[in-house]
Amino acid sequence: MRDLSGTYVHRGDALRRRQRLKRLGIIFATGTAAAVLLIMYPSPAEPLAQAAVVVHERSSAPLGQAASLRAQLAATRGQVDSLQGQLERANQIIKFSSRYDISAGLAGRVYDAAIGENIDPVLAFRLVKLESDFNPRAVSPAGAMGLTQLMPATARFYQKGLQAKQLFDPDLNLHIGFRYLHSLVEQYHGQMDMALLVYNRGEVALATVRAEGRSPASDYARILMKGYKGPGIID
């Protein structure tokens, strides 16, 4: 065989071999890189899943913040409503305290008891003024006692076992007295003349007035209701 080393043909073969080796090296390098990528990211779904977790976390954060803000807003509204209620109560107590020249403490007791028993505070203050002139220890010739001038027997209907001296307790007396008035207004279907006549003089007096064909309106009711346009009870 002819020796071709050093000839053009030989040089051409050597060049082609080097090019083939270079291509094989590129392929090998590419394959190695691909293998490394597969080791790092074994499945295309994994980075997608990881991204989904991140997106979920980022999207849920504002939702959680919004819920927290809504809760804070609701709490703030509740606090504002509470403060408004306290301010209204304070204004009413100051008004009644000034109108009847009584202490703010006593005005607050009358006001709170009236609201607690669903009696219009305007009517409640009028009743206490007329009954006892705001004297917690007032006693009538007939034996009615305290701020709302309750008879012990009547009071015991609402609190069993009550002792007469307990009616000098302002809070107890006011609550029972206003509860009694409320029940009378309901019993006589909102007819304040009848309810007040019974409150002041008892059911026997009302029966007598009816038997005689007279109006149940009394001086007591006229004085108490003069100029009053309120509902009486505030259910």
C-alpha positions in Angstrom: 0.0 0.0 0.0 1.2 3.4 -0.8 2.4 5.5 2.1 0.2 8.7 2.1 1.6 10.3 5.3 2.5 13.8 4.8 0.4 14.1 1.6 -2.8 16.3 1.1 -5.0 13.3 1.5 -3.4 12.4 4.9 -3.7 15.9 6.2 -7.4 15.9 5.1 -8.1 12.6 7.0 -6.5 14.0 10.1 -8.6 17.2 9.9 -11.8 15.2 9.6 -10.9 13.0 12.6 -10.3 16.0 14.7 -13.7 17.5 13.7 -15.4 14.2 14.5 -13.8 14.1 17.9 -14.8 17.8 18.5 -18.4 17.0 17.7 -18.4 14.0 20.0 -17.0 16.2 22.7 -19.8 18.7 22.3 -22.4 15.9 22.3 -20.8 14.4 25.5 -20.7 17.8 27.1 -24.3 18.4 26.2 -25.4 15.0 27.5 -23.5 15.6 30.8 -25.2 19.0 31.3 -28.6 17.4 30.6 -27.9 14.7 33.1 -27.0 17.3 35.7 -30.2 19.2 35.0 -32.2 16.0 35.3 -30.5 15.3 38.7 -31.3 18.9 39.9 -34.9 18.9 38.4 -36.0 15.3 38.0 -39.5 16.2 36.8 -40.8 19.3 34.9 -43.8 19.2 37.2 -41.6 19.9 40.3 -40.7 23.5 39.5 -44.2 24.1 38.4 -45.5 22.7 41.7 -43.0 24.8 43.6 -44.1 27.9 41.7 -47.7 27.1 42.5 -47.0 26.9 46.2 -45.3 30.3 46.0 -48.2 31.8 44.1 -50.6 30.3 46.5 -48.7 31.7 49.5 -48.5 35.1 47.9 -52.2 35.2 46.9 -53.4 33.9 50.3 -51.4 36.5 52.2 -53.6 39.4 51.0 -56.7 37.4 51.7 -55.6 36.8 55.3 -54.7 40.4 55.7 -58.1 41.4 54.3 -59.9 39.1 56.8 -57.8 40.6 59.6 -58.6 44.1 58.5 -62.3 43.3 58.4 -62.2 41.9 61.9 -60.4 45.0 63.1 -62.9 47.2 61.4 -65.8 45.3 62.9 -64.2 45.7 66.4 -63.6 49.4 65.8 -67.2 49.9 64.8 -68.3 48.1 67.9 -66.1 50.3 70.0 -67.5 53.4 68.2 -71.1 52.3 68.8 -70.3 51.6 72.5 -68.7 55.1 72.9 -71.7 56.7 71.1 -74.0 54.9 73.5 -72.0 56.0 76.5 -71.9 59.6 75.2 -75.7 59.6 74.7 -76.2 58.2 78.2 -74.0 60.8 79.7 -75.8 63.6 77.9 -79.2 62.3 79.0 -78.0 62.0 82.6 -76.6 65.6 82.6 -79.9 66.8 81.1 -82.1 65.2 83.7 -79.7 66.0 86.6 -79.9 69.7 85.6 -83.7 69.7 85.0 -84.6 68.2 88.3 -81.7 69.6 90.3 -80.5 66.2 91.5 -77.1 64.5 91.6 -75.7 62.9 88.5 -75.5 59.6 90.4 -79.2 59.6 91.2 -80.1 60.7 87.7 -78.0 57.9 86.3 -79.8 55.3 88.5 -83.3 56.5 87.4 -82.2 56.6 83.8 -80.6 53.2 83.8 -83.6 51.6 85.6 -86.0 53.1 83.2 -84.1 51.8 80.1 -83.7 48.5 81.8 -87.5 48.1 82.3 -88.4 49.6 78.9 -89.9 52.8 80.3 -89.4 56.1 78.6 -86.9 58.0 80.8 -88.9 61.2 80.4 -92.0 59.5 82.0 -89.8 57.7 84.6 -88.3 61.0 85.9 -91.8 62.6 86.0 -93.1 59.7 88.0 -90.3 59.7 90.6 -90.6 63.5 90.9 -94.3 63.3 91.6 -94.2 60.3 93.8 -91.2 61.0 96.1 -89.5 64.2 94.9 -86.4 62.0 94.5 -86.2 61.1 98.2 -85.1 57.5 98.5 -86.4 57.2 102.1 -89.9 58.8 101.4 -92.8 57.1 103.2 -96.4 57.9 102.5 -99.2 57.9 105.1 -100.5 54.7 103.4 -97.1 53.0 103.8 -95.8 53.4 100.2 -92.0 53.5 100.3 -89.0 54.8 98.4 -88.4 56.6 95.2 -91.4 55.1 93.3 -93.6 54.8 96.4 -94.2 51.1 96.3 -96.4 49.3 98.7 -94.5 46.3 100.2 -97.2 43.9 99.2 -97.0 45.1 95.5 -93.2 44.9 95.5 -93.4 41.3 96.9 -95.4 40.3 93.8 -92.2 41.0 91.8 -89.7 39.8 94.4 -90.7 37.1 96.7 -89.6 37.4 100.4 -88.8 41.1 100.0 -88.6 43.0 103.4 -90.1 46.4 103.5 -86.8 48.1 104.4 -85.3 46.9 101.2 -87.5 49.4 99.3 -85.2 52.1 100.5 -82.6 50.7 98.2 -82.8 53.1 95.2 -81.9 50.6 92.5 -84.2 47.9 93.7 -87.1 50.3 94.3 -86.7 51.9 90.8 -86.5 48.6 89.0 -89.6 47.1 90.7 -91.6 50.4 90.4 -90.8 50.8 86.7 -91.5 47.1 86.1 -94.9 47.5 87.8 -95.7 50.5 85.7 -94.7 48.7 82.5 -97.0 45.8 83.4 -99.9 48.1 84.0 -99.5 49.9 80.7 -99.5 46.5 78.9 -102.5 45.3 81.0 -104.5 48.4 80.0 -103.4 48.3 76.3 -101.4 51.5 76.4 -104.2 53.6 78.1 -102.0 55.6 80.3 -104.8 57.2 82.3 -106.0 53.8 83.5 -102.4 52.5 84.2 -101.5 55.6 86.2 -104.7 55.6 88.2 -104.1 52.0 89.2 -100.4 52.8 89.9 -101.3 55.7 92.2 -104.5 54.5 93.8 -104.9 50.7 93.1 -107.3 48.6 91.1 -110.2 49.2 93.6 -110.1 52.9 92.7 -110.3 52.1 89.0 -113.2 49.8 89.5 -115.0 52.5 91.5 -114.5 55.1 88.8 -115.7 52.7 86.1 -118.8 51.8 88.2 -119.7 55.5 88.6 -119.2 56.1 84.9 -116.5 58.6 85.4 -113.3 59.1 83.4 -110.3 57.3 84.8 -108.3 60.5 84.3 -107.2 61.8 87.7 -105.3 64.8 89.0 -102.3 62.5 89.4 -102.4 61.5 85.8 -103.1 65.0 84.5 -100.1 66.4 86.4 -97.8 63.5 85.4 -98.8 63.6 81.8 -99.1 67.3 81.3 -97.3 68.1 78.0 -96.0 64.6 77.6 -96.2 63.2 74.1 -94.0 60.2 74.5 -94.8 56.5 74.1 -94.7 55.6 77.8 -93.1 52.3 77.3 -90.3 51.7 74.7 -90.6 48.0 73.8 
